[in-house]
Amino acid sequence: MRRCLIATLALGAAMSVNAATQVVVVSGLGGEPQYEERFSKWSEQVAKASASVTGDPAQVRRLSGDQARRENIEAALRAAAQGAHAGDRFVLVLLGHGSFDGTDYRFNIPGEDITGAGLKALLDRFPEGVTQLVVDATSASGAMAESLAGPHRIVIAATKSGERNASRFGGYWAEALNSSEADKDKDGSVSVQEAYDYATRKVAESFKSDAAIATEHSRLAGDDAGRFVVARLGAAALFANDAQLAAMRGQQEGIEQRINQLRAQKATLAEDDYYGKLEPVLVEMARLGQRIDARLAQLGVANGGRSDSRF
């Protein structure tokens, strides 16, 4: 009975590490007022949603309009690389128009465009062990998807290399980060895979609704897209903005580390000794979960009866 209880508590304790996350969102040239406004709006939505993951709005850099120049993009990526450590995460989102001349991909921005090769060189400056996500929601974005591929890097391209029409993907990606519909498993978090699936589906539906032939086909490459969180919703988002919840989340991380350390010792401990050491730690985790539920109730948010650490 005791071991069944411990097993039940262990299932509720998600063994995730809350790595630091930095985000850079860039909206490039629109060419026409309607596109300028559209890309800027999408970048605002993405940046705002991203703050729910970073826990600090200062870790989200948004470059739009005249600020989206090559030197500013390069400076933002260099600063992010300098501030990143192994185990951290970095997200780059490009919104706007891109072009491909058969040799080079270019992201269209004020002044001199930045190339796919230039972006790759900047991304390669990040320390080893930093997981990266690149969402290139521009036309012709598929042209640089393969060149950016690499370990610890997830690459999403809105189009194939030859598709040059203005992309719709970026708008639905922004929508996904703010949508409970995109959160398929209803855990309060939107993963890369969930956001990608949502945006891809919505793009296809939009072309069908317009009775038009689809002029863009998105691509995703890289590992762990289902585990990389790009937005938190509802109660989960509060952990980034409420001091009490943030403090309790820090306590959860400490308990999770202790549980992981005990699990690593399981093979060397007698069974009764192992469970004897694990049980009080899991009970501590459960009690902390109850305090989190109580705080959420104070804020008028239901936690669905769960006190796990997936937030």
N, C-alpha and C positions, 0 to 999 in steps of 0.2 A: 504494500500500500504506500509506504513511504517513498519507494523508488518510482512508483507511478506518479505521485505528486511532484517529485523532482523533475521527472520527464516532462510533465505538463508545464511546469514553470519554465523549463529550459526552452520549450518550443516558443514561449512568449518573449524570450529574450533574444532579440535579433543581434547577431554578432557583427554589426557593421561599425566601421570607423568613420567618424565624422570629420573627414578631411577638409582642409581649407579650400575654398573655391574662389577663383577670380574669373570675371567675365568682361569681355570687350565686345561691344555691339556697334557696328558701323553701318550707316545708311548712306549710300553713294548718290551719284547724280541721277536725277529722274528724267532729264531731257525735256519734260513737259510738266506744267504745274500740278496736274493730277497725280503724276507719278512721284513728284517731289513730296507732296503731301502724304501720299500713301506710304512711301518708304519711311518717312519720318515718324508717322503714326505707329507703324509696325515696330520700329526701333524703340519707341517709348514703351510699348506694351511688353516687348521682350526684356528690356532693362528693368522695368518694374517687377515683373515676375521673377527675374533672376535674383533679385535682392532677397527673395524668400528662401533661397538656397545658400547664398553667401553669408547671410546673417548680418551683413554690414553693407549698406548702400554704397559706401566708398569703394568697395571691392568690385563694383560694376562701373565700367567706363563706357560712356555712350558718346560716339562721335557722329555728328550729323551736320548737314549743310556745309558751310565753309570750313568747319572744324574737321571734316572727314578728308583731310589732305594726307598725302603719303607720309610726310614727316611726322604727323601726329599719330598715325596708325603705327608707324615704326616705333615711336617713343612709347606708346601704350603697351605694345607687345614686349619691348625690351624691359620696361618697368615690371610687367607681370612676370617675366622670366626671372628677373633678379629677386623678386619676392616669393618665388615658388620653391617648394622643397619636395623631396620624394614622398609620395603618398598624397600630395595635393592634386587638385583638379583645375583645369583651365578650359574656358569656353570662348570660342570666337564665332560670332554670328555676322555674316555679311548679307546685307539687303540692298537690292538695287539692280543695276544692269551690269552684265559682263560681256566680254567679247572674246572671240578666238579666231586667229588668222590662219590656223592650221599648224602653227608652231607654238605661239605663246597665248596664254590666257591673261586677260587684263580685267581688273575690277575698276569700273568707271567711277572716278572720283574727281573733285575739283583739282585743277593743276595736273601734274603728271600722274598717270594711272599707276597702280601697284600691280605687279605681275604675280602669277602663280609661283614662279621661282623665288621671287622676293619674299612672298609669304612663307614659303617652305623654309627658307633660310632663317627667318625670324622664329618660326615654331621649333626648329631644330635646336635653338639656343636654350630651350627649357631643360632643367636638370633631368637626368634619367629617373624614371619612376613617377613622373608627373603625368597623369592621365589627361589627354586632351580631347576636346570635342570641337570639330570645325563644321559649322553649318553654313554652307555657301548657297544662299537662296537666290542667286542671280541667274540670268540667262547665260548659257554656255558654261555653266559651272562644272558640268561633267568633264570638261576638258582638263581640269587639274585634279580631279578626284584621285586618279591612280598615282600621280606624282606625289601626293600628300600622304598616301598610305604608309603606315609604319607601326611598329609596336607601341602600345599605350596611346594610340590615336584612333578615334572614331571620326570618320569623314562622311558627311551627308552632302550630296549635291542635288540641287533641285531639278537638274536637267541632264540629258545626254550632251555630249560635246557639240553636236551640230544643231541643237535646239536654241534658236536665237530670240524667240518671242519673249516679251516680258513675263517673268515667272509669277505664278500665283502662290507658289509654295510658301513663301515667306509670310504671307498674311495668315495662312492656316497654321504655320508653326507658331506664330505669335498667339493665335487663338487657342492652340492646344495647351500652351503654358498657363492659361487662365481658365481651362475647361474641365469640369468634373467628368464630362463625357470622355475626355481623353484618358482619364485615370481609370483604366479598365479593371484593375484589381481592387479599386476603392480603398487604397491604403493611405490616401491623403497626399501622395507624391506622384508626380508625372515623370516617368523615366524617358530617356532618349528614345527607346523603342516605342513606347506608348505615344509620344509626341510625333514621331515619324509616321507611325501607322495612321494616326488621326489625320495629319496633314496630307499624306498620300491619298487617303480615302476621300477627303474633302476636295482635293484637286480633281480627282476623277469624277466625283459627283458634280462639280461645277461645270466641267466640260459637257457632261451628259445633259445637265439642265439647260445649257446654252445650245444644245444640239450641234455641238462643234467637235471637230476632230482634235483630240488631245495633242498639244504641241509641247508638252513637257512630261518627262518620265524620271522620277527621282531615283536616287541610288543611295544605299547605306553600306559602308564597309567598316570593319573593325569589330572588336570583341567587347562583351559586357555592356551592350547597349541597354539591356534590361535592368542593369544595376546602377547605371549612371543617372542620378536624379537631376533634372533641369528646372523643376518648379515644385513648390509645396502649396497645398490648397487648404482652406478652412483651418481646422485646428492645427494642422501641421505647420502652416505658415506662421502661426503665433509664436512658435519656438524661436523664430528669427527676430521677433519684435518685442516680446515680453521678457523683462529682466528675470522674473522668478522662474519662468519656464526654461529660459536659457540656462540659468544656474542649475536647475534640476537635470537638464539635458547633459550638462557637464558631469554631474554626479553619475548619471547613467553610463557615460563613457568610461568612467573609472571602474564601475562595477563590471561592465562588459570586459574590460581588460583583465580584471581579476578572474572572471569566469574562464576566459580564454587561457590564462596561465594555468588554472586548475585542469582544464581539459588537456592541455599539453602534457600534464603529469600523470594522466589517467593510467597509462600503460605501466608506470613504475610504482603505483600505489595499490595497496590491497583494496578490494572492492568496497568494503565497509568504510575504510578510511577515506576513500575518494568521495563517496556519497556523504559522509559525515562532514567533510570540508565544503562540499558544493552546496548542500542544503541551506545553510544560513545565508550564503551569498545570494542565492536565488530568492529566498524569502525577503532579503533586503531589497532586491530589485522589485519584487511584487509590491512591497510597501511603498517604495518610491513611486511606483506606477499609480497607486491609490492617491498619493499626494498630487500627482500630475492631473489625474482626473478631477480632483477637487478644485484645483486652480482653473482648469478649463471650465468647470461648472460656474465658477465665480465670474468668468469672462463671458458666460452665456453660450458656451460651445460644448456640444456633446462629443464625447470621444468614442461613441459606439461600443462602450463597455470594454475597450481594449486599453491596456496599460503597457504595451510593448514599446520598444525604442526605435521603431521604424520612422518616427518623426524626426 
